[in-house]
Amino acid sequence: MPFELQDLSGTFSVGDIALALGLSFVLSAVIGWVYRFTHRNVSYSQSYVQTLVILGMLISLIMLVVGSNIARAFALVGALSVVRFRNAIKETRDVGFIFLVMGVGMACGTRFYTLAVVAAVAISLVVVLMYRFNWFASHVQRQVVKVQVPPTGNHTESIQDVLIRHTSEFELVSMETIRGGALTEIMYTVRLKKGTEPGELINALAERTGGQRVTVLTGYDQTDL
C-alpha cells in the first residue's frame, strides 16, 4: 500500500489561520502593555509579559487544531495533563491576566473575532480604570516591628508598654530564638498613632532592648537601629 500524506489543514483557509494568530497576537500584546502599565510592585518580569503574548497565540492555535472534534479535545487534555509548571505566581492579579489571554486566544481560535476584540478592550479598560482610580485600596497603613532582646529577663511587657504609647493598635506575630539562642526576636504588626514617626518608636524601643537591634518596616522602606 503506497504511503499517503493526508493534510487536514484544508478544513480552514490560510486567511483563517493568519487572522486567528494575528489577532490573538495583537490583543495579547495589548493586554501585555496594560499589565506593564498597571503593574505597581517591584516584581515586574519581562519574561512573564512575553509569555502572555505567546500563550494567547498558542491557545488560538490549539483551538484551531481542536475545532469541534471531541476526540482531539480529549487527546489534548491528556497530553497537557503531563505538563507541570513549577514557577510560583508572584501576585494574584497575574493569574487573572493569564486567564484573560487564554480567553482571548480561545475566542480567536474558534473564530469569534468580534467577541475577542470587545472582551479584550472592555476588560483592559476595567483594569486601567481600577489602576487609575486606585479602586479597593486599603488606606490603613500598617508597619512591621522586629525587636531583638536578650533571652533572659521579661522584655515583652516593657516592649508592649512602648507600643501602647506610640501605636493605636498592635498584634504579636511571632517570637523565635536567633543566633543559636543568644537572642530572641519578637515581631509585631502595628499602626502608628497619627503624628508618630517610625524613628520615635525605634528610639523608644531601643531603650528597652538593651541596645539590641530594632527594625520598623513600612511598605518597602526599612528603618532600623
Secondary structure by P-SEA (a helix, b strand, c coil): ccbbbbbccccccaaaaaaaaaaaaaaaaaaaaaaaaacccccccaaaaaaaaaaaaaaaaaaaaacccaaaaaaaaaaacccccccccccaaaaaaaaaaaaaaaaaaacaaaaaaaaaaaaaaaaaaaaaaccccccbbbbbbbbbbcccccaaaaaaaaaaacccccccccccccccccbbbbbbbbbccccccaaaaaaaaaaaccccbbbbbcccccccc
